[in-house]
Amino acid sequence: MPRAAKSQKDPNAPKRPLSTFFLFSQDERPKIKKDNPSLSVSDIAKVIGERWRAIGDDKKRHYEEKARQEKERYDREIAQYKQGK
């Protein structure tokens, strides 16, 4: 049975917003990489996960706010994108 053709993504479509954890990861990854250049990608991910679980609610709220702003930006851009189609 042949596979159905996968629909192509429009390269002009806005990129989806990052989650709170990925925004946190963007900030932490360079610090971890600088302090421990020998760590593998999976080891860095483990350290980021440990740090995420250990941070306080105040710090998490900061990233939740950034994620909310990114989501609002994405919603505006996708609305403009859909109008232009």
N, C-alpha and C positions, 0 to 999 in steps of 0.2 A: 504494500500500500504506500503510495508516494506521500511525502510530507507536504503539508500546505506551505506555500511561500510565506515567509515572514514579511510583514509590512515594514517598509523602510521608515525610520524616524526622520522627521524634517530637521535638517541641521540648523535651520533658522529659528526653531522653536526655543522658547526660554528654558533654561535649565531649572530643574526642580530645586527647591530650597533644601539646605542641609538641616539635619536634625540637631537637637541640643548636644547630643553626644559627639557628633561629627564636628560641630563647631568647637567643642572642647578639645577634640583630638587635633584639630588644626593648630591650636595654640600650644598644646603640650608636646606634640611629636618632635618639633625642632629642638626643644629643650632636652628631651630624653636622648635624641640622636647625638646632640652635642656632648652630653655628659657620658654617654655609653656608645661610642661609635661602633663597637663590635657586636651590638645586639642585632638579631635578625628581625625581619618585619613582624613575624608572629610574636617574638618576645617583646617588641615595642608595643604591640597591640595589647598584650597582657598587662604591661605596666600602665598603659593608659586606662585600661579597664579598672585596675586596682585604684588608681588615682581618682577616677570618676566616682567610684563607690565611697571613697574616703572624704571627698570634698563636702563642705557644708551646704546647707540649703541656700544661704545667701549667694554663694558662688554659682550654684545651679540656677538660681533665679536670673542671674546675669545672662547665662547662656540661653535660658528660656525666653528672655526678652529679645535677645539677638535673633533667635529662631523665629519668634513672632514677627519681627521686623522683616526678616527674609521672606517669610510666608506672604506678608502683605505686598512686598515688592513683586514676588512671583505672581500673585493674583492679579496685580495691575498689569504686569507684562503679558500674561497669558490672555487677559481680556483684550488688550490691544492687538495681540497676535491673531486672535480669533476674528476680530473685526476686519483685519486686513486680508484675511483669506478669501 
